[in-house]
Amino acid sequence: MDLTLHVWRQKGPQDKGKLETYPAKNVSPDMSFLEMLDEINDGLIRQGKDPIAFDHDCREGICGMCSQVINGRPHGKQEQTTVCQLHMRQYSDGDEIFIEPWRAKAFPVQKDLIVDRTSLDVIMQAGGYVSCHTGGVPDANVHPIPKPVADYAMDAAECIGCGACIAACPNSSAMLFTSAKVAQLAALPQGKPEARKRVKAMTEALLDEGFGNCTNHYECEAACPKGISVKFIAKLNREYLKSLMPTSTEA
Amino acid sequence: MNLFKSTVGRKILMAVTGLCLVGFISVHLLGNLSVFWGADAINAYAKHLHDLGPLVWVFRLIMLGLFAVHITFGIQLYLENRAATPDNYAVQKTLVTTFSAKTMVFTGLIVLAFLLYHLLHFTVQITNPEISARNLALVDGHLDVFTMVTKSFQNVFIALVYIIAMIALLLHLMHGISSWVQTLGWSTGSSQDKVTALGKIVAIVYGLAYIAIPLLLLARIVK
């Protein structure tokens, strides 16, 4: 099939950037979206032009590197699918495809479709971990965790940190990302001791990094390639409310 | 971290004050609907409110506080969220959000402008002095609120202002009435859709009931 691509080209962080049009000829429906871009880049390189810069790594939908807004939807039109797992059979001959980078103040464009997502790492560094003494591997079932709780934490842990929730959010809020981390750790015994500190620190870092506030649009959930539910945002809100209450050690 | 600075803290403040304001418009609506039961009903309602004396002022101060918090943080959050999204997409698409969710700050400001007019109109009574209760003949020794209300809404301009403002309120409630359930952490994945649907139904009922008053009086269906 033949397609017309409108791709965001931006030389560097300071460049203004603009959409440029490229024809994509003889695209196989079996190609992934990224393979289709690889072919375009091959052509550009052969013509002596600068290839389109885009992020990618595992190409199997788990690393969270690919980050493209395709026709206004982060990761393209297929639900719960990353760009690398999106295949060209989703498109038909003659389609026009607009490819843009994530857009948010907290995600400055580095080049073309690549944005700097360090701000998500800053949120993680604020509390997205469990402090524990390292040592030998603990015996299995030392911590009894009910199956529904383990499943709940696993659902939250599915977040690959790609940033699609922020790209989709009308407020560029990183609340779904943050809530997935907060909820996962708060649900498990290992995460509970630091739960109060964590929810405050991570939501504070979220604002400091220039993300917006969550106003319950739920675009994040709809765009998430891993189907992270906004119920985790409700959980984060509960964790925040709990953190306002004094504890026996504080009193 | 300060409740007034935190992103979640301010969201919770918006939800709690919003919920209190929903409580206020619920009571206000019930009182207003007494106009459909005739002059005696609404005049008696107005008299009961006046007879509360100093309590009215306590209530007004609480309302002022609620509005101040809700409006201040509403505008502040809107400005912060605008700043967080400096660039638009060439193809701008949304999947699940609603018109009412996207226009909260605007419908909110319309309701605020209306509120100021409404207070000048029916409370301070300076916008239409010729039909204000203060200047009308007393009925059985108390103010004739019924005539003030009916005469006001027989005026097309006044009725339209109220109807437009109540449409804005309806849109504001379409998002707001269900949103607090999520904000206070009470929603679960499976309950959220039902809560959202129920919130929209309640918002429509409130909106239509509020619109019915100026509309039916303007159309002279109720006299």
Interface residues (C-beta under 8 A of the other chain):
Chain A: H6 W8 L19 V69 N71 G72 R73 F98 E100 R103 A104 K105 A106 A168 P170 N171 S172 S173 M175 V199 K200 T203 E204 L206 L207 G210 F211 G212 N213 C214 T215 N216 H217 Y218 E219 E221 A222 A223 S229 V230 K231 I233 A234 K235 L236 N237 R238 E239 Y240 L241 L244
Chain B: M1 L3 S6 T7 V8 G9 R10 K11 I12 L77 E80 N81 A83 A84 T85 P86 D87 N88 Y89 A90 V91 Q92 K93 T94 L95 V96 T97 A101 K102 M104 H175 S179 Q182 T183 L184 G185 W186 S187 T188 G189 Q192
